[in-house]
Amino acid sequence: MNQKEQLLHDIGIVSFVVTELTLYLDTHPNDKNAIEYFNHYNRMQNQMEREFSQKYYPLTVSMSDCASEWRWGSAPMPWEGGCA
């Protein structure tokens, strides 16, 4: 697995954790430990996604940095092997 694939894999794992914590906090909004975990993993996910977007291509349109060039849409499409 190359560095790009590894980073995408890690983002997927952290994203899963954030989603699960979100669902848990929907039913346990006063759980301080869960809130701390959520904040930690949410910051981690944001940092990893920023890093990936800077090195390769933006994962969401909101991560597109248009200062020098339009990069949204530069990622390979699923039929081009982008989700492999």
Secondary structure, 3 states (H helix, E strand, C coil): CCHHHHHHHHHHHHHHHHHHHHHHHHHCCCCHHHHHHHHHHHHHHHHHHHHHHHHCCCCCHHHCCCCCCCCCCCCCCHHHCCCC
